[in-house]
């Protein structure tokens, strides 16, 4: 699987954003345990 120029391999593991769960520490832990891609939850456009 490729997203633009990023190759995630044949069977990537992606972590979906979950409100109030996917804080930086949680994402780092998931990355260490094998998630190919992690990203933050929704960001407010009001700020």
N, C-alpha and C positions, 0 to 999 in steps of 0.2 A: 504494500500500500504506500502510495506517495501523496503527499500534500505539497503541491508546488515543487520545491527543490528538496524537501525533507523526506527521506526514505525511512519508513517505519518497519520495514521487513514484511514477511509474508502474513503473519498472524499477530498483528499489533494488539497491545492491551492499552486502552484509552480510559482515563478517569474522567467521568462527566462531572460538571460543576454541581455542587449540592449546597444550597444556602445554609449558612451557619455551620457547615461541616468541613468544607475544603479550605481550611486555613493553611498558611504556609508550612507549618510543622507537619500536618497531615499529608500534604502534597509531597513533601520531601520524603516522608516515610514510604509512601506509595512508590515513589521513584526508586528508592533504594531496594524495594521488594519486587521490582520488575516492570512497573508501568512504563510503557514506551513514551507516553505523552500525558502530561497533567497540565491543567490550567485553572485559573481562578474562577470564582463564581461571578455573578453579574455585578457590574460596576454601575453605580448611580450616575445618571447624566446630569442630575441637578447640581452636583458639586462642580 
